[in-house]
C-alpha cells in the first residue's frame, strides 16, 4: 500500500482555528475519495493518505482547495 503526503500550505499559519481548517480539509478529502476508502492520518502540518489506488486518488485531489502540495 502506497501513501500520499499532503502539505497544507497557509493552513499552518492560522491561529486558534487551525484545527478547524484542517478538519474541514480532511472532510473534503474524505468526500472526494469516498469511492476509494482511504486511510487518512493528519497532524498539524501534514496529512498522510493511504490506499490501494494512489494514482487515481492523487488525480482527484488536484481539485481540492487547500492542498499546497
C-alpha positions as CSV (number, residue, x, y, z in Angstrom):
1,X,0.0,0.0,0.0
2,X,1.4,3.4,-1.0
3,X,0.9,6.7,0.8
4,X,0.4,10.3,-0.4
5,X,1.8,13.2,1.6
6,X,-0.4,16.2,1.7
7,X,1.0,19.6,2.7
8,X,-1.4,22.2,3.9
9,X,0.3,25.4,2.9
10,X,-1.2,28.5,4.5
11,X,-3.4,26.5,6.9
12,X,-0.4,26.0,9.1
13,X,-0.2,29.8,9.7
14,X,-3.7,30.0,11.1
15,X,-4.0,30.7,14.8
16,X,-6.5,29.2,17.2
17,X,-8.8,27.9,14.4
18,X,-6.1,25.9,12.6
19,X,-7.6,22.6,13.7
20,X,-11.0,23.6,12.3
21,X,-9.4,24.3,8.9
22,X,-7.5,21.0,8.9
23,X,-10.7,19.1,9.9
24,X,-12.6,20.8,7.1
25,X,-9.8,19.9,4.6
26,X,-9.9,16.3,5.9
27,X,-13.7,16.2,5.4
28,X,-13.4,17.5,1.9
29,X,-10.7,14.9,1.1
30,X,-12.9,12.1,2.5
31,X,-15.8,13.2,0.4
32,X,-13.9,13.3,-2.9
33,X,-12.2,10.0,-2.2
34,X,-15.2,8.1,-0.7
35,X,-15.1,5.5,-3.5
36,X,-11.5,4.6,-2.6
37,X,-12.0,4.1,1.2
38,X,-8.7,5.9,2.1
39,X,-6.9,5.8,5.4
40,X,-6.2,9.3,6.5
41,X,-3.8,10.4,9.2
42,X,-3.4,14.1,10.0
43,X,-1.3,16.3,12.2
44,X,-0.5,20.0,12.5
45,X,1.4,20.3,9.2
46,X,0.8,17.3,7.1
47,X,-1.7,14.6,6.2
48,X,-1.0,11.1,5.0
49,X,-3.4,9.3,2.8
50,X,-3.0,5.5,2.2
51,X,-5.0,3.4,-0.2
52,X,-4.9,0.9,-3.0
53,X,-5.3,3.2,-6.0
54,X,-3.0,6.1,-5.1
55,X,-2.6,7.4,-8.7
56,X,-6.4,7.8,-9.1
57,X,-6.7,9.4,-5.7
58,X,-3.9,11.8,-6.4
59,X,-5.7,12.8,-9.6
60,X,-8.9,13.6,-7.7
61,X,-7.1,15.5,-5.0
62,X,-5.9,18.1,-7.6
63,X,-9.5,19.5,-7.3
64,X,-9.4,20.0,-3.5
65,X,-8.9,23.6,-2.3
66,X,-6.4,24.0,0.5
67,X,-3.8,21.4,-0.6
68,X,-0.4,23.1,-1.1
69,X,1.5,20.1,-2.4
